[in-house]
Amino acid sequence: MLKEGDVVYGGAPEQSGFYFDKATLDAAGGSRQKLWESLQVKPHRIYGFRSQIQAYRVKRDAVAGTGQALSQDPAVFGLGGRTQFSCQIIKLCLSLLTSLLISEYGYEY
């Protein structure tokens, strides 16, 4: 369950319905490879791992699928292990705060 006022993060560009928390972002230490491998996101074949994230504030309590990223092949997608949320109704429950390069994530919201 995402609570009103929570902040979640998603990859950009080409936003998906999957988001992660600040603990996941902090654990990556500014490394986009560590971040995306911890969420088992495969790098783009030309551009590599996404270099941007977007921060969103949850506008109202919302049910979201929550779990550790563990189901993909770790040889292809990374070891995973970090928490992610699935919120397919982005416009209804999330409000964009800002877009950042992964190395600039130190901002507080």
Backbone as CSV, one residue per row, in Angstrom:
resi,resn,N_x,N_y,N_z,CA_x,CA_y,CA_z,C_x,C_y,C_z
1,MET,0.840,-1.173,0.000,0.000,0.000,0.000,0.886,1.238,0.000
2,LEU,0.667,2.113,-0.956,1.347,3.402,-0.969,0.452,4.394,-0.240
3,LYS,1.049,5.172,0.645,0.291,6.133,1.442,0.399,7.531,0.850
4,GLU,-0.661,8.306,0.985,-0.652,9.694,0.535,0.556,10.407,1.136
5,GLY,1.309,11.109,0.284,2.492,11.834,0.729,3.797,11.082,0.551
6,ASP,3.744,9.754,0.382,4.968,8.988,0.123,5.621,9.489,-1.158
7,VAL,6.932,9.315,-1.260,7.655,9.631,-2.490,8.209,8.324,-3.048
8,VAL,7.963,8.095,-4.328,8.504,6.933,-5.029,9.254,7.430,-6.259
9,TYR,10.092,6.583,-6.809,10.948,6.948,-7.931,10.753,5.966,-9.070
10,GLY,10.917,6.463,-10.294,10.825,5.619,-11.472,11.889,6.005,-12.475
11,GLY,12.228,5.079,-13.352,13.233,5.341,-14.375,12.691,6.206,-15.492
12,ALA,13.585,6.958,-16.120,13.216,7.812,-17.244,14.391,7.824,-18.220
13,PRO,14.169,8.041,-19.475,12.855,8.206,-20.125,12.138,6.863,-20.261
14,GLU,10.998,6.908,-20.914,10.152,5.732,-21.144,9.708,5.107,-19.829
15,GLN,9.014,5.908,-19.035,8.501,5.487,-17.737,7.652,4.235,-17.852
16,SER,7.849,3.322,-16.928,7.023,2.110,-16.869,6.075,2.234,-15.681
17,GLY,5.395,1.179,-15.342,4.512,1.171,-14.184,5.203,0.679,-12.926
18,PHE,6.539,0.601,-12.940,7.291,0.117,-11.785,8.058,1.259,-11.136
19,TYR,8.053,1.266,-9.803,8.668,2.334,-9.015,9.463,1.721,-7.878
20,PHE,10.287,2.534,-7.230,11.102,2.055,-6.116,11.188,3.136,-5.056
21,ASP,11.709,2.761,-3.888,11.760,3.691,-2.762,13.145,4.319,-2.620
22,LYS,13.258,5.275,-1.689,14.517,5.982,-1.479,15.601,5.051,-0.945
23,ALA,15.219,4.052,-0.151,16.211,3.100,0.361,16.910,2.374,-0.788
24,THR,16.156,2.045,-1.827,16.732,1.398,-3.008,17.683,2.353,-3.716
25,LEU,17.269,3.599,-3.847,18.100,4.617,-4.480,19.382,4.839,-3.683
26,ASP,19.255,4.974,-2.371,20.426,5.188,-1.515,21.404,4.020,-1.594
27,ALA,20.882,2.801,-1.636,21.736,1.608,-1.678,22.597,1.567,-2.939
28,ALA,22.136,2.202,-4.016,22.898,2.219,-5.272,24.063,3.195,-5.215
29,GLY,24.058,4.121,-4.275,25.176,5.045,-4.104,25.498,5.880,-5.323
30,GLY,24.497,6.240,-6.115,24.715,7.063,-7.291,25.118,6.292,-8.540
31,SER,25.185,4.976,-8.449,25.556,4.147,-9.598,24.307,3.668,-10.327
32,ARG,24.174,4.057,-11.585,22.993,3.599,-12.317,23.034,2.091,-12.558
33,GLN,24.219,1.516,-12.748,24.298,0.067,-12.925,23.816,-0.652,-11.667
34,LYS,24.290,-0.234,-10.493,23.855,-0.870,-9.242,22.351,-0.714,-9.044
35,LEU,21.832,0.474,-9.340,20.401,0.711,-9.156,19.582,-0.238,-10.005
36,TRP,19.835,-0.247,-11.311,18.989,-1.040,-12.209,19.208,-2.541,-12.040
37,GLU,20.424,-2.968,-11.717,20.630,-4.393,-11.451,19.925,-4.821,-10.168
38,SER,19.853,-3.927,-9.182,19.159,-4.268,-7.931,17.654,-4.397,-8.139
39,LEU,17.152,-3.826,-9.233,15.728,-3.911,-9.583,15.496,-4.861,-10.755
40,GLN,16.558,-5.497,-11.207,16.525,-6.439,-12.332,15.943,-5.810,-13.603
41,VAL,16.475,-4.632,-13.931,16.104,-3.957,-15.176,17.261,-4.134,-16.150
42,LYS,16.980,-4.743,-17.264,17.988,-5.009,-18.291,18.391,-3.696,-18.967
43,PRO,19.691,-3.498,-19.224,20.105,-2.283,-19.925,19.621,-2.275,-21.375
44,HIS,19.382,-1.092,-21.895,19.011,-0.928,-23.297,20.185,-1.395,-24.151
45,ARG,19.913,-2.047,-25.263,20.993,-2.621,-26.083,21.924,-1.565,-26.677
46,ILE,21.467,-0.336,-26.853,22.309,0.734,-27.399,22.726,1.728,-26.322
47,TYR,21.782,2.155,-25.490,22.012,3.250,-24.546,22.433,2.803,-23.149
48,GLY,22.374,1.520,-22.875,22.762,1.032,-21.551,21.691,1.306,-20.507
49,PHE,22.122,1.435,-19.263,21.183,1.677,-18.168,20.668,3.111,-18.207
50,ARG,19.414,3.290,-17.847,18.833,4.636,-17.796,19.647,5.515,-16.855
51,SER,19.834,6.762,-17.256,20.623,7.695,-16.450,19.747,8.641,-15.640
52,GLN,18.439,8.592,-15.851,17.545,9.526,-15.168,16.517,8.790,-14.325
53,ILE,16.063,9.497,-13.304,14.938,9.035,-12.500,13.951,10.183,-12.368
54,GLN,12.730,9.847,-12.027,11.719,10.852,-11.731,11.167,10.551,-10.351
55,ALA,11.015,11.605,-9.555,10.436,11.471,-8.216,8.962,11.842,-8.295
56,TYR,8.131,11.047,-7.643,6.685,11.262,-7.629,6.174,11.269,-6.195
57,ARG,5.227,12.143,-5.912,4.523,12.119,-4.635,3.212,11.373,-4.842
58,VAL,2.899,10.492,-3.903,1.644,9.747,-3.957,0.519,10.702,-3.548
59,LYS,-0.473,10.875,-4.434,-1.556,11.841,-4.217,-2.635,11.336,-3.270
60,ARG,-2.802,10.035,-3.202,-3.809,9.449,-2.311,-3.399,8.017,-2.031
61,ASP,-3.898,7.458,-0.940,-3.589,6.059,-0.645,-3.923,5.204,-1.865
62,ALA,-3.035,4.288,-2.198,-3.240,3.461,-3.389,-2.696,2.059,-3.152
63,VAL,-3.447,1.081,-3.574,-2.981,-0.302,-3.520,-1.969,-0.486,-4.647
64,ALA,-0.817,-1.014,-4.310,0.232,-1.239,-5.306,0.879,-2.583,-5.025
65,GLY,1.156,-3.325,-6.082,1.908,-4.560,-5.908,3.291,-4.211,-5.385
66,THR,3.740,-4.896,-4.356,5.023,-4.601,-3.727,5.798,-5.896,-3.537
67,GLY,7.081,-5.866,-3.852,7.893,-7.054,-3.635,9.344,-6.817,-3.984
68,GLN,10.157,-7.813,-3.699,11.563,-7.758,-4.062,11.726,-8.211,-5.507
69,ALA,12.642,-7.567,-6.209,12.956,-7.952,-7.589,13.861,-9.183,-7.531
70,LEU,13.273,-10.349,-7.774,14.032,-11.598,-7.676,13.717,-12.606,-8.769
71,SER,12.739,-12.339,-9.616,12.254,-13.391,-10.514,12.962,-13.483,-11.862
72,GLN,13.748,-12.499,-12.241,14.435,-12.534,-13.532,15.748,-13.304,-13.425
73,ASP,16.272,-13.737,-14.549,17.551,-14.444,-14.603,18.666,-13.483,-14.171
74,PRO,19.338,-13.743,-13.041,20.354,-12.813,-12.558,21.549,-12.664,-13.495
75,ALA,21.812,-13.641,-14.344,22.924,-13.534,-15.295,22.643,-12.478,-16.359
76,VAL,21.370,-12.211,-16.614,20.973,-11.245,-17.641,20.538,-9.919,-17.022
77,PHE,19.810,-9.986,-15.904,19.157,-8.803,-15.346,19.790,-8.269,-14.068
78,GLY,20.767,-8.946,-13.501,21.349,-8.518,-12.229,20.751,-9.312,-11.078
79,LEU,21.371,-9.196,-9.912,20.969,-9.996,-8.756,19.625,-9.598,-8.164
80,GLY,19.239,-8.351,-8.336,17.963,-7.915,-7.774,18.032,-7.785,-6.271
81,GLY,16.881,-8.014,-5.623,16.818,-7.976,-4.174,16.220,-6.718,-3.583
82,ARG,16.082,-5.669,-4.364,15.530,-4.418,-3.832,14.019,-4.380,-4.040
83,THR,13.374,-3.498,-3.280,11.913,-3.382,-3.300,11.435,-2.550,-4.475
84,GLN,10.373,-3.028,-5.112,9.726,-2.240,-6.159,8.217,-2.304,-5.990
85,PHE,7.572,-1.289,-6.538,6.121,-1.163,-6.485,5.594,-1.148,-7.908
86,SER,4.436,-1.703,-8.102,3.774,-1.641,-9.402,2.511,-0.813,-9.246
87,CYS,2.481,0.315,-9.937,1.322,1.208,-9.894,0.966,1.543,-11.333
88,GLN,-0.021,0.871,-11.873,-0.366,1.014,-13.286,-1.259,2.222,-13.572
89,ILE,-1.760,2.872,-12.543,-2.646,4.026,-12.737,-1.903,5.312,-12.365
90,ILE,-0.815,5.558,-13.043,0.114,6.636,-12.726,-0.578,7.980,-12.550
91,LYS,-1.378,8.379,-13.506,-1.983,9.714,-13.466,-2.973,9.875,-12.324
92,LEU,-3.547,8.772,-11.864,-4.522,8.853,-10.782,-3.878,8.929,-9.405
93,CYS,-2.726,8.291,-9.230,-2.181,8.230,-7.872,-0.826,8.901,-7.686
94,LEU,-0.162,9.350,-8.755,1.160,9.946,-8.615,1.233,11.328,-9.242
95,SER,1.986,12.207,-8.590,2.209,13.560,-9.093,3.715,13.768,-9.249
96,LEU,4.168,14.102,-10.450,5.596,14.283,-10.718,6.152,15.452,-9.910
97,LEU,7.250,15.199,-9.195,7.941,16.247,-8.451,9.091,16.825,-9.260
98,THR,9.950,15.942,-9.792,11.117,16.397,-10.538,11.753,15.241,-11.299
99,SER,12.606,15.594,-12.246,13.433,14.625,-12.964,14.886,14.926,-12.628
100,LEU,15.675,13.887,-12.399,17.070,14.049,-12.001,17.956,13.043,-12.710
101,LEU,19.227,13.394,-12.855,20.209,12.384,-13.219,20.428,11.529,-11.981
102,ILE,20.698,10.267,-12.138,20.841,9.381,-10.982,21.894,9.892,-10.011
103,SER,22.973,10.454,-10.502,24.027,10.956,-9.617,23.608,12.191,-8.826
104,GLU,22.465,12.798,-9.148,21.990,14.000,-8.455,20.878,13.700,-7.455
105,TYR,20.709,12.451,-7.099,19.540,12.051,-6.332,19.526,12.553,-4.900
106,GLY,20.551,13.196,-4.426,20.646,13.590,-3.031,19.601,14.581,-2.553
107,TYR,18.742,15.057,-3.426,17.701,15.994,-3.030,16.665,15.309,-2.158
108,GLU,16.113,16.047,-1.211,15.071,15.516,-0.329,13.718,16.060,-0.755
109,TYR,12.691,15.224,-0.683,11.328,15.633,-1.024,10.405,15.307,0.114
